Amino acid sequence: VELGLNIGEAVDAADDLGGVLAEAVQDHAERLLADLVGGLGDADRAFGGRERFVAGEEAEALGLFAQQHRGEVAVAEADFTRIGDRTRNAERLQADADVFRRFGGVLGALLERDGRAEGMAENSAAARAAAAKAAVTACARLDGNTKNAVLAAVSNALSSRRAEIFAANAVDMADAKELPAATQKRLRFDESKLAVCLDGIAQLIALPDPNGRVLMQTLLDDGLLLKKVSCPIGVIGVIFEARPDALVQISTLCIKSGNCCLLKGGSETANTNAKLFEIILTAAMEAGLPEGSLGLLQSRQDVRDMLGLNGYIDLIIPRGSNAFVQYIMNNTSIPVLGHDDGICHVYVDKDADISEAVRIVTDSKAQYVSVCNAAETLLVHRDIAAEALPKIAKSLNDAGVTIVGCRETCGIIAVQPAAEEDWKTEYLDYKISVKIVGSAREAVEHINRYGSGHTDAIVTKNAQTAEYFMDAVDSANVYWNCSTRFADGYRYGFGAEVGISTNKIHARGPVGLDGLMIYKYKLYGSGQTAGEYADGKKHFKHIQLPCK
């Protein structure tokens, strides 16, 4: 342990934090690692040539592992002292964050395979991830009735222990008095939010089991049947903003989908998160959820450690600001499913019903301003602007919304001028930018240029224009004559969501059960060999069969 800490301190003292070992000591590091894990033949391939290193916090993990190999480590201690010196001074060292993180994942995989994961600190992110990985098979094999029983137990526990939850939330709210009102609203967990969570769990129970569904069947040949079958992803790490209700939604979605989950919530609601997790975990375990299926991470260091655990974690879902999501994407080799800013638009077309537009725009912006599906920019067709804008502005102003607008907008209503940056901004506050456009096509071009691919709506009585808008706007959610605030897994009937994805692969929009599933191919044979088909003795039929 001391060795690991010493190496970490040596690297931290370097001018270039996270530098890799000088080439002169790479072979030594590789040889020691190979010895520690019993001479695994693929150690060299796993670390990849010049990308062999010991650095920072990953070195501490090596130190923990080295507890069981004190003899070998003692012999190498002097060499690692020299490594520390070279780390400070070698001119050829370069920052390589991707390689730096990869060490943690490779070491974790080696630890797991060599049966020595018990050397990890009990409550570390690595230990919890290892426990979750160990529970993957058991979770995936839970039948639908068992998972529903677990969810019912969780729902009952949350309901019966609500006083404890509200008391914990009161502590968090007392500490949040200096935060903006919109943020405080998001942090609060009260009867209304509990009711939504309980209703979401009821929806999940009513949904069919997503695991084991046959998505495709192909008869390749007589006695050779191929099936594409849904299955859980495995271990999912979810880092979410300071919204305690998100913890309930995410954990229950993972239970229903058969995934294991590591949860990291915002520090502003640490007390609420801890209480909710304790209640959920206790009830779930008593009802039959495998041990290790759920884990709660609580520190920022846990987040940094999580990013290097590609040997354990299959998918990371970050929820938060654009800067935060980008940080996660840029600092891990684990697949990431997330969204950037929620820069959502409402376009009021020339054929819109103005009274309907007033209601939709106001709800999209002001119903709940600090969420990713709130509208941030209003686009109005020039032909209707003079009549519609004053009415929309009055409604927004009455709701406490500040408006900035383009030059034409300023000529119709008394507002401050908008800057170029406003079109790119997710306010998450009582503020909206307004721009006048000359056509639906111009509105679409603006949205596709400045939007974040989240949710955008059109208000119009013209069906042809609406269909053009919904086809042309490149967003996960596109609406006709309704509020952007409907972009939500609960409102979609998914039971809940782990987040809203703006990705174009795997899952898009509110990520419910389907987004937490992947698939495998099962091939049922009767003695066939590939050589028979390669030699022309047999021929494929490739008959598509209906899925049952």
C-alpha positions as CSV (number, residue, x, y, z in Angstrom):
1,V,0.0,0.0,0.0
2,E,2.8,2.4,0.9
3,L,4.5,1.6,-2.4
4,G,1.4,2.5,-4.3
5,L,1.0,5.7,-2.4
6,N,4.7,6.6,-2.9
7,I,4.4,6.0,-6.6
8,G,1.3,8.1,-6.7
9,E,3.0,11.0,-4.8
10,A,6.0,10.8,-7.2
11,V,3.8,11.1,-10.2
12,D,1.6,13.8,-8.7
13,A,4.8,15.8,-8.1
14,A,5.6,15.7,-11.8
15,D,5.2,18.9,-13.9
16,D,2.9,16.9,-16.2
17,L,0.3,15.2,-14.0
18,G,-0.7,11.8,-15.3
19,G,2.6,11.4,-17.3
20,V,3.6,7.8,-18.3
21,L,6.8,6.1,-17.4
22,A,10.0,6.9,-19.3
23,E,10.8,4.3,-21.9
24,A,13.8,3.2,-19.9
25,V,11.7,1.8,-17.1
26,Q,8.8,0.4,-19.1
27,D,10.2,-3.1,-19.4
28,H,10.8,-3.2,-15.6
29,A,7.2,-2.2,-14.9
30,E,5.9,-4.8,-17.3
31,R,8.1,-7.6,-15.8
32,L,6.9,-6.8,-12.3
33,L,3.2,-6.7,-13.3
34,A,3.6,-10.0,-15.1
35,D,5.2,-11.5,-12.0
36,L,2.4,-10.2,-9.7
37,V,-0.4,-11.8,-11.8
38,G,1.4,-15.1,-12.2
39,G,3.0,-14.5,-15.6
40,L,-0.1,-14.1,-17.6
41,G,0.8,-14.5,-21.2
42,D,-1.3,-11.6,-22.4
43,A,0.0,-9.0,-20.1
44,D,2.2,-7.5,-22.8
45,R,-0.8,-7.3,-25.3
46,A,-3.1,-5.8,-22.6
47,F,-0.7,-3.0,-21.9
48,G,0.4,-2.6,-25.5
49,G,4.1,-1.8,-26.2
50,R,5.0,1.7,-25.1
51,E,1.7,2.1,-23.2
52,R,3.0,0.3,-20.1
53,F,3.0,2.5,-17.1
54,V,2.5,3.0,-13.4
55,A,1.0,6.4,-12.5
56,G,-1.1,8.3,-10.0
57,E,-4.1,6.7,-8.4
58,E,-3.7,3.6,-10.6
59,A,-0.4,3.0,-8.9
60,E,-2.2,3.1,-5.6
61,A,-4.4,0.3,-6.9
62,L,-1.3,-1.6,-7.8
63,G,0.0,-1.1,-4.3
64,L,-3.2,-2.5,-2.8
65,F,-2.8,-5.6,-5.1
66,A,0.8,-5.8,-4.0
67,Q,-0.1,-6.6,-0.4
68,Q,-0.2,-10.2,-1.4
69,H,3.2,-10.1,-3.1
70,R,5.3,-8.2,-0.5
71,G,8.5,-10.2,-1.3
72,E,8.6,-9.2,-4.9
73,V,7.5,-5.7,-4.1
74,A,10.3,-5.2,-1.5
75,V,12.9,-6.2,-4.1
76,A,11.5,-3.6,-6.6
77,E,11.1,-0.8,-4.1
78,A,14.4,0.9,-4.9
79,D,13.7,0.7,-8.6
80,F,10.4,2.4,-8.2
81,T,12.0,5.2,-6.2
82,R,14.2,5.8,-9.2
83,I,11.1,5.6,-11.4
84,G,9.6,8.4,-9.3
85,D,12.7,10.5,-9.9
86,R,12.6,9.9,-13.6
87,T,8.9,10.7,-13.7
88,R,9.8,14.2,-12.5
89,N,12.6,14.8,-14.9
90,A,12.4,12.7,-18.0
91,E,11.9,15.0,-21.0
92,R,10.2,12.4,-23.1
93,L,7.3,11.9,-20.8
94,Q,3.9,13.0,-22.2
95,A,0.5,13.3,-20.8
96,D,-1.7,10.5,-22.0
97,A,-4.9,10.4,-20.1
98,D,-6.5,7.6,-22.1
99,V,-3.5,5.3,-21.4
100,F,-3.5,6.5,-17.8
101,R,-7.1,5.3,-17.4
102,R,-6.6,2.1,-19.3
103,F,-4.2,0.9,-16.6
104,G,-7.0,0.9,-14.1
105,G,-9.3,-1.2,-16.3
106,V,-6.6,-3.7,-17.3
107,L,-5.4,-4.1,-13.7
108,G,-9.0,-4.6,-12.6
109,A,-9.5,-7.3,-15.2
110,L,-6.3,-9.0,-14.1
111,L,-7.2,-8.8,-10.5
112,E,-10.6,-10.3,-11.2
113,R,-9.2,-13.1,-13.3
114,D,-6.4,-13.9,-10.8
115,G,-9.0,-14.0,-7.9
116,R,-7.4,-11.3,-5.9
117,A,-10.0,-8.5,-6.0
118,E,-10.4,-8.7,-2.3
119,G,-7.3,-6.6,-2.0
120,M,-9.4,-3.5,-2.9
121,A,-10.7,-1.1,-0.3
122,E,-14.1,-2.4,0.7
123,N,-16.0,0.8,-0.2
124,S,-14.0,1.9,-3.2
125,A,-15.5,2.4,-6.6
126,A,-13.4,-0.6,-7.8
127,A,-14.7,-2.9,-5.1
128,R,-18.3,-1.9,-5.7
129,A,-17.8,-2.4,-9.5
130,A,-16.3,-5.8,-8.9
131,A,-19.2,-6.8,-6.7
132,A,-21.6,-5.6,-9.4
133,K,-19.7,-7.5,-12.1
134,A,-19.9,-10.7,-10.0
135,A,-23.7,-10.3,-9.7
136,V,-24.3,-9.8,-13.5
137,T,-25.2,-13.4,-14.3
138,A,-27.6,-13.8,-11.3
139,C,-29.3,-10.5,-12.2
140,A,-29.7,-11.4,-15.8
141,R,-31.3,-14.7,-14.9
142,L,-33.9,-13.3,-12.6
143,D,-37.4,-14.1,-13.9
144,G,-40.1,-11.5,-14.4
145,N,-42.1,-12.4,-11.3
146,T,-39.1,-12.1,-9.0
147,K,-38.2,-8.7,-10.4
148,N,-41.7,-7.5,-10.0
149,A,-41.8,-8.7,-6.5
150,V,-38.6,-6.8,-5.8
151,L,-40.1,-3.6,-7.3
152,A,-43.2,-4.0,-5.2
153,A,-41.1,-4.4,-2.1
154,V,-39.2,-1.3,-3.0
155,S,-42.4,0.7,-3.6
156,N,-43.9,-0.4,-0.3
157,A,-40.7,0.5,1.6
158,L,-40.5,4.0,0.0
159,S,-44.1,4.6,0.9
160,S,-43.9,3.4,4.5
161,R,-40.6,5.1,5.3
162,R,-41.4,8.4,3.6
163,A,-41.0,10.3,6.9
164,E,-37.3,9.3,7.0
165,I,-36.8,10.4,3.4
166,F,-38.4,13.8,3.9
167,A,-36.3,14.3,7.1
168,A,-33.1,13.6,5.2
169,N,-34.2,15.9,2.4
170,A,-34.9,18.7,4.9
171,V,-31.3,18.6,5.9
172,D,-30.2,18.9,2.3
173,M,-32.6,21.7,1.7
174,A,-31.4,23.6,4.7
175,D,-27.9,23.5,3.3
176,A,-29.2,24.6,-0.1
177,K,-30.7,27.9,1.0
178,E,-28.2,30.0,-0.9
179,L,-28.8,28.2,-4.2
180,P,-31.1,29.6,-6.9
181,A,-34.8,28.9,-6.5
182,A,-34.9,26.8,-9.6
183,T,-32.2,24.6,-8.3
184,Q,-33.8,24.2,-4.9
185,K,-37.0,23.1,-6.6
186,R,-35.0,20.3,-8.3
187,L,-33.4,19.2,-5.0
188,R,-36.7,19.0,-3.1
189,F,-38.1,15.5,-2.6
190,D,-41.7,15.8,-1.3
191,E,-45.0,14.0,-1.4
192,S,-45.6,15.0,-5.0
193,K,-42.3,13.7,-6.2
194,L,-42.7,10.5,-4.2
195,A,-46.1,10.0,-5.7
196,V,-44.5,10.2,-9.2
197,C,-41.8,7.8,-8.3
198,L,-44.3,5.3,-6.9
199,D,-46.5,5.6,-10.0
200,G,-43.4,5.0,-12.1
201,I,-42.6,1.8,-10.3
202,A,-46.2,0.7,-10.8
203,Q,-45.8,1.3,-14.5
204,L,-42.6,-0.7,-14.5
205,I,-44.3,-3.7,-12.8
206,A,-47.1,-3.6,-15.4
207,L,-44.6,-3.7,-18.3
208,P,-43.6,-7.1,-19.8
209,D,-40.2,-8.5,-18.9
210,P,-37.8,-7.0,-21.5
211,N,-35.3,-9.8,-21.1
212,G,-35.4,-12.9,-23.3
213,R,-37.6,-11.4,-26.0
214,V,-37.0,-13.0,-29.4
215,L,-36.3,-10.0,-31.7
216,M,-35.6,-12.1,-34.9
217,Q,-35.8,-15.7,-36.0
218,T,-34.1,-17.0,-39.1
219,L,-34.0,-20.6,-40.2
220,L,-30.5,-20.9,-41.7
221,D,-31.1,-24.4,-42.8
222,D,-33.1,-27.5,-41.7
223,G,-32.2,-28.0,-38.0
224,L,-30.2,-24.8,-37.8
225,L,-32.2,-21.9,-36.2
226,L,-30.8,-18.5,-35.4
227,K,-32.5,-16.3,-32.8
228,K,-31.7,-12.7,-31.8
229,V,-32.7,-12.4,-28.1
230,S,-32.7,-9.4,-25.8
231,C,-30.5,-9.4,-22.7
232,P,-29.3,-6.9,-20.1
233,I,-26.2,-4.7,-20.9
234,G,-24.5,-5.8,-17.6
235,V,-23.0,-3.2,-15.2
236,I,-24.2,0.4,-15.8
237,G,-22.6,3.4,-14.1
238,V,-25.0,6.3,-13.8
239,I,-23.8,9.8,-12.7
240,F,-26.8,12.1,-12.3
241,E,-27.4,15.6,-11.2
242,A,-28.8,16.7,-7.8
243,R,-32.2,15.2,-8.3
244,P,-33.0,12.6,-5.7
245,D,-36.0,11.2,-7.6
246,A,-33.5,10.2,-10.4
247,L,-32.0,7.7,-8.0
248,V,-35.3,6.0,-7.6
249,Q,-36.0,6.0,-11.3
250,I,-32.6,4.7,-12.3
251,S,-32.3,1.9,-9.7
252,T,-35.8,0.6,-10.4
253,L,-35.3,0.6,-14.1
254,C,-32.1,-1.4,-13.7
255,I,-33.9,-3.9,-11.5
256,K,-36.6,-4.4,-14.1
257,S,-34.1,-4.7,-16.9
258,G,-31.8,-7.1,-15.1
259,N,-28.8,-4.8,-15.1
260,C,-26.5,-4.1,-12.2
261,C,-26.0,-0.4,-11.4
262,L,-23.6,1.9,-9.7
263,L,-25.2,5.2,-8.8
264,K,-23.5,8.6,-8.2
265,G,-25.8,11.5,-7.4
266,G,-25.1,15.2,-6.8
267,S,-23.5,16.1,-3.5
268,E,-26.3,18.7,-2.8
269,T,-28.7,15.9,-2.0
270,A,-26.2,13.5,-0.4
271,N,-28.4,12.8,2.6
272,T,-31.5,12.2,0.6
273,N,-29.6,9.9,-1.8
274,A,-28.1,7.9,1.0
275,K,-31.5,7.4,2.7
276,L,-33.3,6.5,-0.5
277,F,-30.5,4.0,-1.5
278,E,-30.6,2.4,2.0
279,I,-34.3,1.9,1.8
280,I,-34.3,0.6,-1.8
281,L,-31.3,-1.7,-1.2
282,T,-32.7,-3.2,2.0
283,A,-36.1,-3.9,0.5
284,A,-34.7,-5.2,-2.8
285,M,-32.2,-7.6,-1.1
286,E,-34.9,-9.0,1.2
287,A,-37.1,-9.6,-1.8
288,G,-34.5,-11.6,-3.7
289,L,-32.2,-9.1,-5.6
290,P,-28.7,-10.6,-5.8
291,E,-26.0,-9.1,-3.5
292,G,-23.9,-6.5,-5.3
293,S,-26.5,-5.6,-7.8
294,L,-26.8,-2.0,-6.7
295,G,-24.0,0.3,-5.4
296,L,-23.9,3.9,-4.3
297,L,-20.9,6.0,-4.9
298,Q,-20.6,9.3,-3.0
299,S,-17.4,11.2,-3.7
300,R,-16.0,13.0,-6.7
301,Q,-13.0,10.7,-6.5
302,D,-15.4,7.8,-7.0
303,V,-16.4,9.3,-10.3
304,R,-12.8,9.6,-11.4
305,D,-12.1,6.1,-10.4
306,M,-15.2,4.8,-12.2
307,L,-14.0,6.2,-15.5
308,G,-11.0,3.8,-15.4
309,L,-13.0,0.6,-14.6
310,N,-13.6,-0.6,-18.1
311,G,-12.8,-4.1,-16.9
312,Y,-16.0,-4.0,-14.8
313,I,-18.4,-1.3,-16.2
314,D,-20.1,-1.8,-19.5
315,L,-21.8,1.6,-20.0
316,I,-21.7,5.0,-18.3
317,I,-24.8,7.3,-18.4
318,P,-24.0,10.8,-17.3
319,R,-26.7,13.3,-16.6
320,G,-25.8,16.9,-16.0
321,S,-24.4,20.0,-17.8
322,N,-22.8,19.9,-21.2
323,A,-19.4,20.5,-19.7
324,F,-19.8,17.6,-17.3
325,V,-21.1,15.2,-20.0
326,Q,-18.2,16.2,-22.3
327,Y,-15.7,15.6,-19.4
328,I,-17.0,12.1,-18.9
329,M,-16.9,11.3,-22.7
330,N,-13.4,12.6,-23.0
331,N,-12.0,10.9,-20.0
332,T,-13.1,7.2,-20.3
333,S,-12.7,4.4,-22.7
334,I,-16.0,3.0,-21.4
335,P,-19.0,3.5,-23.8
336,V,-21.0,6.6,-22.8
337,L,-24.7,7.2,-23.4
338,G,-25.6,10.8,-22.6
339,H,-26.8,14.1,-23.9
340,D,-25.3,17.5,-24.1
341,D,-27.2,20.7,-23.5
342,G,-31.0,20.6,-23.7
343,I,-31.3,23.6,-26.1
344,C,-35.0,23.0,-27.1
345,H,-37.0,25.1,-29.4
346,V,-40.6,26.0,-30.1
347,Y,-41.5,27.2,-33.6
348,V,-44.7,29.1,-34.0
349,D,-45.7,28.8,-37.7
350,K,-47.6,31.3,-39.7
351,D,-50.6,28.9,-39.6
352,A,-50.6,28.5,-35.8
353,D,-53.5,29.0,-33.5
354,I,-52.2,31.9,-31.5
355,S,-54.0,31.0,-28.2
356,E,-52.7,27.5,-28.5
357,A,-49.2,28.8,-29.2
358,V,-49.4,31.0,-26.1
359,R,-50.2,28.0,-23.9
360,I,-47.6,25.7,-25.5
361,V,-44.8,28.2,-25.4
362,T,-45.4,29.2,-21.8
363,D,-45.6,25.6,-20.6
364,S,-42.5,24.6,-22.6
365,K,-40.5,27.4,-21.0
366,A,-42.0,28.1,-17.5
367,Q,-43.7,24.9,-16.3
368,Y,-40.3,23.8,-14.9
369,V,-37.3,25.8,-16.1
370,S,-34.3,23.9,-14.6
371,V,-34.8,20.8,-16.7
372,C,-33.3,19.7,-20.0
373,N,-36.6,19.6,-21.9
374,A,-37.6,23.2,-21.1
375,A,-37.6,25.5,-24.2
376,E,-34.7,27.9,-24.5
377,T,-35.4,29.5,-27.9
378,L,-38.7,30.6,-29.5
379,L,-38.9,30.9,-33.3
380,V,-41.8,32.8,-34.8
381,H,-42.8,33.1,-38.4
382,R,-42.6,36.7,-39.7
383,D,-46.2,36.6,-41.0
384,I,-47.7,36.0,-37.6
385,A,-45.1,37.7,-35.3
386,A,-46.8,41.1,-35.0
387,E,-50.0,39.5,-33.7
388,A,-48.6,36.6,-31.8
389,L,-45.5,37.9,-30.1
390,P,-47.1,40.5,-27.8
391,K,-49.5,37.8,-26.5
392,I,-46.8,35.3,-26.0
393,A,-44.5,37.8,-24.3
394,K,-47.3,38.9,-21.9
395,S,-47.8,35.3,-20.9
396,L,-44.1,34.6,-20.4
397,N,-43.6,37.9,-18.5
398,D,-46.5,36.9,-16.2
399,A,-44.7,33.7,-15.5
400,G,-41.6,35.6,-14.6
401,V,-39.6,34.9,-17.8
402,T,-37.1,37.4,-19.2
403,I,-37.0,37.7,-23.0
404,V,-34.1,38.6,-25.3
405,G,-34.7,38.9,-29.0
406,C,-33.4,39.5,-32.5
407,R,-33.6,42.9,-34.0
408,E,-37.0,42.3,-35.5
409,T,-38.3,41.0,-32.2
410,C,-37.1,44.2,-30.5
411,G,-39.1,46.2,-33.0
412,I,-42.3,44.4,-32.0
413,I,-42.0,44.0,-28.2
414,A,-39.8,45.8,-25.7
415,V,-37.0,43.4,-24.9
416,Q,-33.2,43.4,-24.7
417,P,-31.3,42.4,-27.8
418,A,-30.1,38.8,-28.1
419,A,-26.5,38.0,-28.9
420,E,-25.2,35.2,-31.0
421,E,-24.3,33.3,-27.8
422,D,-28.0,33.3,-26.8
423,W,-28.9,30.9,-29.6
424,K,-26.4,28.4,-28.2
425,T,-27.3,28.7,-24.5
426,E,-29.2,26.4,-22.2
427,Y,-30.4,28.9,-19.6
428,L,-32.1,26.5,-17.2
429,D,-33.7,29.6,-15.8
430,Y,-36.6,32.0,-16.4
431,K,-35.1,33.4,-19.6
432,I,-35.8,32.7,-23.3
433,S,-34.4,34.0,-26.6
434,V,-36.7,34.9,-29.5
435,K,-36.0,35.0,-33.2
436,I,-38.2,35.8,-36.1
437,V,-37.9,33.6,-39.2
438,G,-39.3,33.7,-42.7
439,S,-40.3,30.1,-43.2
440,A,-40.5,26.7,-41.7
441,R,-37.3,25.8,-43.6
442,E,-35.4,28.7,-41.9
443,A,-36.7,27.5,-38.5
444,V,-35.4,24.0,-39.2
445,E,-32.0,25.3,-40.3
446,H,-31.7,27.4,-37.2
447,I,-32.6,24.4,-35.0
448,N,-30.2,22.0,-36.7
449,R,-27.5,24.6,-36.4
450,Y,-27.9,25.8,-32.8
451,G,-30.0,23.0,-31.2
452,S,-28.6,20.1,-29.2
453,G,-30.7,17.3,-30.8
454,H,-32.9,17.0,-27.7
455,T,-36.6,18.2,-28.2
456,D,-38.1,20.7,-30.6
457,A,-41.8,21.5,-31.3
458,I,-43.9,23.2,-34.0
459,V,-47.2,24.9,-33.5
460,T,-49.3,24.9,-36.6
461,K,-52.6,23.9,-38.1
462,N,-50.9,22.9,-41.4
463,A,-50.3,19.2,-41.4
464,Q,-47.9,19.3,-44.3
465,T,-45.7,21.9,-42.6
466,A,-45.8,19.9,-39.4
467,E,-44.7,16.7,-41.1
468,Y,-41.9,18.5,-42.9
469,F,-40.7,20.0,-39.6
470,M,-40.8,16.6,-37.8
471,D,-38.9,14.9,-40.6
472,A,-36.3,17.6,-41.1
473,V,-35.4,18.5,-37.5
474,D,-32.5,16.3,-36.4
475,S,-33.6,15.7,-32.8
476,A,-34.5,12.8,-30.6
477,N,-37.9,14.2,-29.9
478,V,-40.0,16.3,-32.4
479,Y,-43.5,17.4,-31.5
480,W,-46.5,18.9,-33.2
481,N,-48.8,21.2,-31.2
482,C,-47.7,20.2,-27.7
483,S,-45.1,21.2,-25.1
484,T,-41.5,20.2,-25.2
485,R,-41.9,19.2,-21.5
486,F,-43.4,15.9,-22.7
487,A,-39.9,14.6,-23.4
488,D,-39.8,12.3,-20.4
489,G,-39.7,8.5,-19.9
490,Y,-42.5,8.7,-17.3
491,R,-44.7,10.7,-19.6
492,Y,-43.9,8.3,-22.4
493,G,-45.2,5.4,-20.3
494,F,-41.7,3.9,-19.9
495,G,-42.1,3.8,-16.1
496,A,-39.1,6.1,-15.7
497,E,-35.9,7.0,-17.5
498,V,-32.2,6.9,-16.8
499,G,-31.8,10.0,-19.0
500,I,-32.5,11.4,-22.4
501,S,-30.0,10.4,-25.1
502,T,-29.2,12.6,-28.1
503,N,-26.9,9.8,-29.4
504,K,-27.8,8.2,-32.7
505,I,-26.7,4.7,-31.8
506,H,-28.2,2.1,-29.5
507,A,-30.7,4.4,-27.7
508,R,-32.2,7.8,-28.5
509,G,-34.7,10.0,-26.6
510,P,-35.9,9.1,-23.1
511,V,-33.9,5.9,-22.2
512,G,-36.3,3.5,-20.5
513,L,-36.2,-0.3,-20.4
514,D,-35.5,-0.8,-24.1
515,G,-32.4,1.5,-23.9
516,L,-31.0,-0.6,-21.1
517,M,-31.1,-3.8,-23.2
518,I,-28.8,-5.3,-25.7
519,Y,-29.1,-8.6,-27.5
520,K,-27.3,-11.8,-28.3
521,Y,-27.5,-14.3,-31.1
522,K,-28.5,-17.9,-30.2
523,L,-27.9,-20.5,-32.8
524,Y,-29.6,-23.9,-32.3
525,G,-28.0,-26.6,-34.4
526,S,-28.1,-30.4,-34.9
527,G,-24.5,-31.3,-35.8
528,Q,-23.8,-28.9,-38.6
529,T,-20.3,-27.8,-39.5
530,A,-19.2,-24.7,-41.5
531,G,-17.2,-26.9,-43.8
532,E,-20.3,-28.5,-45.2
533,Y,-21.5,-25.2,-46.5
534,A,-18.1,-24.0,-47.6
535,D,-17.7,-27.1,-49.7
536,G,-21.1,-26.8,-51.2
537,K,-22.5,-30.0,-49.7
538,K,-25.2,-28.0,-47.9
539,H,-26.8,-24.6,-48.7
540,F,-28.3,-22.0,-46.6
541,K,-32.0,-21.3,-46.8
542,H,-32.2,-18.1,-44.7
543,I,-35.9,-18.2,-44.1
544,Q,-37.2,-15.4,-41.9
545,L,-39.7,-16.7,-39.3
546,P,-42.2,-14.7,-37.2
547,C,-41.1,-13.9,-33.7
548,K,-43.2,-15.4,-30.9
